């Protein structure tokens, strides 16, 4: 997506403009807007300690655009930025073409054949143009356009690369190309940018109604939904998420068509033809059902050892981790004689579940455990070239049983000791993290917010959506550069909560 950078040496500039060294010297004095040379791109492979003075280079896109707008050199500048002739003959559709970077349509125009590749991947225009040059340009294409991935003033923004200089990309106007083609140009929304749809299009055709393809996540969830190894609650949970994915994808296509098919900024409508619309039969599908029921279904999947449960859980962790009974993923080193080893002594070895498999995330694990007090899955791993470590999900809340917070210990994460002698990783929501010290302008208000809640109720379920509202004194305390193994007693924490931070 976007225009790729290119740089031209002095010799390449002379070749582009058709001038010698003296002519180039003259341009600098004749045109005030002539592009100035720039710093060459950094070359990481340059010889170490090389003191050679870098040669001057010019931004290829900038120079190519300048030439197109300068009468003396417009015939050497960007093809699709040159002024259109007054007696412009209308172009005609040239048919469908396959390219290595996506589906394309050709348009035969007064300036020659323009190939539009319906893709917004990066460097599509220059890659397709370069491939044509290498193949001898058998189709006589003059310029290749690709989608920029944004909206311009006259329609979808375009990136172009001319056959004359395939390594230089520049932005082109959709309306300019449409004027050359003599008609409005077709546009397909991203999820319906399918070869079978683009291949069948012809000028004047009505927008085709097509089913939005399922992505991998929806396919996984539909597979789990039809798997009898899981109960009805789990089926409901995955169906709800699969329906939400389908609704989002259908809504996305409709929204894209609204944006890219809008009439335009002025009185003249944009020359855009919406070529495909989503099939909205039954849309929207039912989703957003009872949250507690869905959470129960996902909890059962997390405890399963079926491979499909692992795949479904990976989708949920990435899409809506709040439905799972687990907090933030945390990893700490295995350190004997520390609070970490004190906590680890109570872990119970177990067979791996889907939650363990997702927690491992492809890394090898020595053993699998469960924390019997919080039911959090834990594994012991040695990553490549690393020391042994414990990896676990932080709990969302702690068991209280009448106890209260005794202290907070800072050792690679925040640990809570309780008045009845237990040690727990501090609770944390799945999308946050607990830390302390100078955060380069940020402040550890998440940790302060957790402590604020636990001081009042050890069993509190933390909510960090408004962590910045944590008491300023606690936030200031955790903003200090505490060493690992620092223990902050209940008295220290209560005092900090009651004490406003000193102004500097």
C-alpha positions in Angstrom: 0.0 0.0 0.0 1.4 3.4 -0.9 4.0 4.7 -3.3 7.4 2.9 -3.1 10.6 5.0 -3.0 13.1 5.2 -5.8 16.3 7.2 -6.3 18.1 8.3 -9.5 21.8 9.0 -10.0 22.9 12.0 -12.0 23.4 9.8 -15.0 19.9 8.4 -14.7 18.4 11.9 -14.4 20.2 12.9 -17.6 18.9 9.8 -19.4 15.3 10.5 -18.2 15.3 14.1 -19.3 17.4 13.6 -22.4 20.1 16.2 -21.4 23.8 16.1 -21.0 25.8 17.3 -17.9 25.7 20.9 -19.1 21.9 20.7 -19.8 21.4 19.4 -16.2 23.5 22.3 -14.9 21.3 24.7 -16.9 18.0 23.3 -15.5 19.0 24.1 -12.0 19.3 27.8 -12.9 16.3 27.9 -15.3 13.7 26.4 -13.1 13.2 27.5 -9.5 11.1 24.4 -8.8 13.6 21.9 -10.2 13.9 19.1 -7.5 17.0 19.3 -5.4 19.2 16.3 -4.8 18.6 14.4 -1.6 20.5 12.1 0.8 21.0 8.6 -0.7 19.3 5.8 1.2 21.3 4.1 3.9 23.2 1.1 2.7 23.6 -1.4 5.5 26.0 -3.5 3.3 28.5 -0.7 2.7 32.0 -1.5 3.8 32.6 -0.7 7.5 34.5 2.6 7.9 34.2 3.6 4.3 34.7 7.3 4.0 33.8 7.7 0.4 31.6 10.8 -0.2 28.1 9.7 -1.2 27.0 10.6 -4.7 24.0 12.9 -5.2 20.7 11.2 -5.9 17.2 12.5 -6.8 13.9 11.3 -5.6 12.6 9.5 -8.6 8.9 10.1 -8.0 9.5 13.8 -7.3 11.5 14.3 -10.5 9.1 12.3 -12.7 6.2 14.3 -11.5 8.1 17.6 -12.0 8.9 16.6 -15.6 5.3 15.8 -16.4 4.2 19.3 -15.3 7.0 21.1 -17.1 6.2 21.8 -20.8 9.8 21.4 -21.9 9.9 17.8 -20.4 6.3 16.7 -20.1 6.8 14.1 -22.9 9.5 12.5 -20.6 7.5 12.8 -17.4 4.9 10.6 -15.7 2.5 9.4 -18.4 -0.7 9.8 -16.3 0.3 13.2 -15.0 0.7 14.9 -18.4 -2.0 17.3 -19.5 -4.9 15.7 -21.4 -5.3 16.8 -25.0 -8.4 18.9 -25.8 -9.4 16.5 -28.6 -9.1 13.4 -26.5 -10.5 10.3 -28.3 -12.5 8.0 -26.0 -10.7 4.8 -25.1 -12.2 1.3 -24.9 -12.2 -1.7 -22.6 -9.4 -4.2 -23.4 -10.5 -7.2 -21.3 -9.3 -9.2 -18.3 -5.7 -10.1 -17.7 -4.0 -12.3 -15.0 -0.9 -11.0 -13.4 1.5 -12.4 -10.8 0.2 -9.7 -8.4 -3.6 -9.9 -9.0 -6.4 -9.6 -11.4 -6.2 -6.8 -14.0 -8.3 -5.0 -16.6 -6.8 -3.4 -19.7 -8.0 -0.1 -21.2 -6.9 1.0 -24.7 -6.6 4.8 -24.6 -5.2 7.6 -26.7 -2.0 7.3 -24.7 -1.8 3.6 -25.2 -2.9 0.6 -23.1 -3.3 1.2 -19.4 -3.4 -1.9 -17.2 -5.2 -1.6 -13.8 -4.3 -4.3 -11.3 -7.1 -4.5 -8.7 -4.8 -5.0 -5.7 -3.5 -2.6 -3.0 -0.5 -4.6 -2.0 2.8 -2.7 -1.9 4.9 -2.3 -5.1 2.2 -4.0 -7.3 2.5 -1.3 -10.0 6.3 -1.4 -10.3 6.5 -5.2 -10.0 3.9 -5.8 -12.8 5.5 -3.1 -15.0 9.0 -4.6 -14.5 7.7 -8.1 -15.3 6.2 -6.7 -18.6 9.5 -5.1 -19.5 11.4 -8.3 -18.8 9.0 -10.2 -21.0 9.3 -7.8 -23.9 5.9 -6.1 -23.1 4.0 -8.3 -25.6 0.7 -6.5 -24.9 2.0 -3.0 -25.6 1.1 -1.6 -22.2 2.2 2.0 -21.5 1.4 2.2 -17.8 0.4 0.0 -15.0 -1.9 1.2 -12.2 -2.7 -0.4 -8.9 -4.9 0.6 -6.0 -3.4 2.9 -3.3 -5.8 1.6 -0.6 -7.3 5.1 0.0 -9.8 7.5 -1.5 -8.7 10.3 -3.8 -10.6 13.4 -5.0 -12.1 11.7 -8.1 -12.4 8.1 -6.9 -10.1 5.5 -5.4 -6.5 6.6 -5.2 -4.1 4.9 -7.7 -0.4 4.1 -7.8 1.1 4.1 -11.3 4.4 2.8 -12.9 5.1 3.5 -16.5 6.8 0.9 -18.8 9.4 3.6 -19.7 10.5 3.8 -16.0 9.0 0.8 -14.2 11.0 1.4 -11.1 9.4 4.7 -10.4 5.9 4.8 -8.8 3.7 7.9 -8.6 0.1 8.7 -7.6 -2.4 9.0 -10.4 -5.9 10.3 -10.5 -8.8 7.8 -11.0 -10.7 10.5 -12.8 -7.8 11.1 -15.2 -7.6 7.4 -16.1 -11.4 7.3 -16.5 -11.2 10.2 -18.9 -8.7 8.4 -21.0 -10.8 5.2 -20.8 -13.9 7.2 -21.9 -16.1 5.7 -19.1 -16.4 5.2 -15.4 -14.1 2.5 -14.1 -15.2 -0.5 -12.1 -14.2 -1.0 -8.4 -14.4 -4.1 -6.3 -14.4 -4.0 -2.4 -11.4 -5.7 -0.9 -13.2 -8.9 0.2 -14.9 -9.3 -3.2 -11.8 -8.6 -5.2 -12.0 -12.2 -6.5 -10.5 -13.3 -9.9 -13.8 -15.1 -10.9 -15.8 -11.9 -10.4 -13.3 -9.5 -12.1 -12.9 -11.9 -15.0 -16.6 -11.9 -15.7 -17.1 -8.1 -15.6 -17.9 -6.2 -18.8 -18.7 -2.5 -19.3 -22.4 -1.8 -18.5 -22.8 -4.8 -16.3 -24.8 -4.5 -13.1 -23.1 -5.0 -9.8 -22.9 -8.7 -9.1 -24.2 -9.9 -5.8 -21.7 -12.3 -4.2 -21.3 -14.2 -0.9 -18.5 -12.7 1.2 -15.9 -15.5 1.5 -15.3 -16.9 5.0 -11.9 -16.2 6.5 -9.8 -18.9 8.3 -11.1 -17.9 11.7 -14.8 -18.3 10.7 -14.0 -21.6 9.0 -12.3 -22.9 12.2 -15.3 -21.8 14.3 -17.8 -23.4 11.9 -15.9 -26.6 12.1 -16.0 -26.6 15.9 -19.7 -25.8 15.8 -20.4 -29.0 13.8 -18.1 -31.2 16.0 -20.1 -33.5 18.3 -17.1 -33.7 20.6 -18.3 -30.4 22.2 -21.5 -29.7 24.1 -24.3 -27.3 23.2 -22.9 -24.5 25.2 -19.5 -24.6 23.4 -21.4 -24.8 20.1 -23.4 -21.7 21.0 -20.2 -19.8 22.0 -18.3 -20.5 18.7 -21.4 -20.0 16.6 -21.9 -16.6 18.2 -18.3 -15.6 17.4 -18.5 -17.0 13.9 -21.7 -15.1 13.2 -20.0 -11.9 14.5 -17.1 -12.4 12.2 -19.4 -12.9 9.2 -21.5 -9.8 10.1 -18.3 -7.7 10.4 -17.0 -8.8 7.0 -20.4 -8.2 5.3 -20.6 -4.8 7.0 -17.1 -4.0 5.9 -17.9 -4.6 2.3 -21.0 -2.5 2.5 -19.1 0.3 4.2 -16.3 0.2 1.5 -18.9 0.5 -1.3 -20.4 3.5 0.5 -17.0 5.2 0.7 -15.6 4.4 -2.7 -18.9 4.7 -4.5 -19.9 8.1 -3.2 -20.8 10.8 -5.6 -17.7 13.0 -5.2 -16.5 16.2 -3.6 -18.1 18.6 -6.1 -21.1 18.6 -8.4 -19.5 16.1 -10.8 -19.9 12.5 -9.6 -16.9 10.3 -9.3 -16.5 8.0 -12.4 -16.8 4.9 -10.3 -18.9 1.8 -11.0 -19.4 -0.5 -8.0 -18.8 -3.9 -9.5 -19.8 -6.2 -6.6 -22.1 -6.1 -3.7 -22.3 -8.5 -0.7 -25.1 -11.0 -0.5 -27.0 -9.8 2.6 -29.5 -12.6 2.8 -30.2 -13.2 6.5 -27.8 -10.4 7.4 -27.1 -9.7 10.2 -26.8 -13.2 11.7 -27.6 -13.5 15.4 -24.7 -12.7 17.7 -24.0 -11.0 21.0 -26.0 -13.5 23.0 -25.9 -14.0 26.8 -22.3 -13.2 27.8 -22.2 -15.5 30.8 -23.4 -18.5 28.6 -20.8 -17.7 26.0 -18.1 -17.5 28.7 -19.1 -20.8 30.0 -18.8 -22.4 26.5 -15.4 -21.0 26.0 -14.3 -22.1 29.5 -15.3 -25.7 28.5 -13.3 -25.5 25.3 -10.3 -24.2 27.2 -10.4 -27.3 29.4 -10.7 -29.7 26.4 -7.7 -31.5 24.9 -9.3 -31.8 21.4 -7.2 -30.1 18.6 -10.3 -28.3 17.3 -10.6 -26.7 20.8 -7.0 -25.4 20.5 -7.8 -23.8 17.1 -11.0 -22.2 18.3 -9.3 -20.9 21.5 -6.5 -19.2 19.4 -9.3 -17.4 17.5 -10.9 -16.2 20.7 -7.6 -15.1 22.3 -7.0 -12.8 19.3 -10.6 -11.6 18.8 -12.3 -11.4 22.2 -10.1 -12.5 25.0 -12.5 -11.1 27.6 -14.7 -14.1 27.0 -12.0 -16.4 28.4 -11.4 -16.9 32.1 -7.8 -15.8 31.9 -5.9 -12.6 32.3 -2.7 -11.3 30.7 -0.2 -13.7 29.4 2.9 -13.5 31.7 6.3 -15.0 31.6 8.9 -14.9 34.4 12.2 -16.6 34.8 12.5 -19.7 37.1 14.5 -18.2 40.0 15.1 -20.5 43.0 14.9 -18.8 46.4 12.5 -16.0 45.1 8.8 -15.3 45.5 8.5 -17.0 42.1 9.7 -20.3 43.4 7.5 -19.9 46.5 4.5 -19.7 44.2 5.7 -22.5 41.9 5.9 -25.0 44.8 2.1 -25.2 45.0 1.5 -25.8 41.3 0.0 -29.2 40.4 1.3 -31.1 37.3 -1.4 -32.0 34.9 -2.2 -33.2 31.3 -2.2 -30.3 28.8 -5.5 -28.6 27.9 -6.3 -26.4 25.0 -5.5 -23.4 27.2 -2.0 -24.9 27.8 -1.5 -25.4 24.0 -2.4 -21.8 23.2 -0.3 -20.6 26.1 2.7 -22.5 24.6 2.2 -20.8 21.3 4.3 -23.3 19.4 7.2 -23.3 21.9 8.4 -26.5 23.5 7.2 -27.1 27.1 8.9 -29.2 29.7 5.8 -29.7 31.8 2.2 -28.5 32.3 0.6 -27.3 35.5 -2.5 -25.9 37.1 -2.6 -23.4 39.9 -5.0 -25.1 42.4 -6.0 -21.9 44.0 -6.9 -19.9 40.9 -7.3 -22.6 38.2 -4.8 -20.8 36.0 -2.9 -22.9 33.4 0.9 -22.8 33.8 3.8 -24.3 31.8 7.5 -24.5 32.3 9.4 -23.8 29.1 13.0 -23.2 27.9 12.9 -21.1 24.8 15.7 -21.3 22.3 18.9 -20.1 23.9 17.0 -19.0 27.1 16.9 -20.0 30.7 13.9 -22.0 32.1 10.9 -19.8 32.6 7.3 -20.0 33.9 4.6 -18.9 31.5 1.0 -18.5 32.7 -2.1 -16.4 32.4 -2.6 -13.9 35.2 -5.8 -14.6 37.2 -8.8 -12.2 36.8 -9.4 -12.2 40.5 -7.9 -13.9 43.6 -9.5 -16.3 46.2 -10.0 -14.4 49.4 -11.5 -16.6 52.1 -11.5 -13.8 54.6 -7.9 -12.9 54.0 -6.6 -9.5 52.9 -3.6 -8.1 50.9 -0.4 -8.3 53.0 2.1 -6.9 50.5 3.0 -6.5 46.8 6.3 -7.9 45.6 7.9 -6.7 42.4 9.8 -9.5 40.7 9.5 -9.5 36.8 5.8 -9.0 37.4 3.7 -8.0 40.5 3.0 -10.6 43.1 0.5 -10.4 45.9 1.0 -12.0 49.3 -2.0 -12.5 51.5 -2.6 -12.4 55.3 -3.2 -16.2 55.2 0.2 -16.9 53.8 -0.5 -17.4 50.1 1.3 -15.9 47.1 -0.4 -15.1 43.8 0.4 -13.4 40.5 -1.5 -10.1 40.7 -4.8 -10.2 38.8 -4.7 -8.4 35.4 -7.1 -8.1 32.5 -6.0 -9.9 29.3 -5.2 -6.7 27.3 -3.1 -4.9 30.0 0.2 -5.5 31.7 1.6 -4.7 35.2 4.9 -2.9 35.5 6.7 -0.3 37.5 9.4 2.4 36.9 9.8 5.1 34.4 7.9 4.4 31.3 9.3 7.2 29.2 6.4 9.5 29.8 3.8 6.8 30.6 3.0 5.9 34.2 2.2 2.5 35.7 -1.3 3.3 36.6 -2.5 -0.2 35.8 -0.5 -1.6 38.8 -1.7 1.2 41.0 -5.3 0.5 40.0 -5.0 -3.2 40.8 -3.5 -2.5 44.3 -6.2 0.1 45.0 -8.9 -2.5 44.4 -7.2 -5.3 46.3 -6.6 -3.1 49.4 -10.3 -2.9 49.8 -11.3 -6.4 48.6 -8.8 -9.1 48.0 -11.4 -10.9 45.8 -12.1 -7.9 43.6 -12.3 -8.6 39.9 -10.1 -5.9 38.5 -11.4 -3.5 35.8 -8.6 -1.5 34.1 -10.6 0.4 31.5 -10.1 3.6 33.6 -6.8 2.7 35.2 -5.7 6.4 34.8 -8.1 7.2 37.7 -5.9 5.2 40.2 -4.9 7.2 43.3 -2.0 9.5 42.3 0.0 8.5 45.3 -0.1 4.8 44.4 0.8 5.6 40.8 3.7 7.7 42.0 4.9 4.9 44.2 5.0 2.4 41.2 6.6 5.0 39.0 9.7 4.7 41.1 12.6 2.5 39.9 12.2 -0.4 42.4 14.7 -3.2 42.2 13.5 -6.8 41.6 12.3 -8.5 44.8 11.2 -5.2 46.4 8.4 -5.8 48.8 5.8 -3.1 49.4 3.9 -3.8 52.6 0.2 -3.1 53.2 1.1 -0.2 55.4 3.3 1.3 52.7 0.6 0.9 50.0 -2.1 2.4 52.2 0.1 5.3 53.1 0.9 5.9 49.4 -2.8 5.8 48.5 -3.5 8.5 51.1 -0.6 10.7 50.2 -0.6 13.0 47.2 2.6 12.8 45.1 5.2 15.6 45.7 5.3 18.2 43.0 8.7 18.8 41.4 
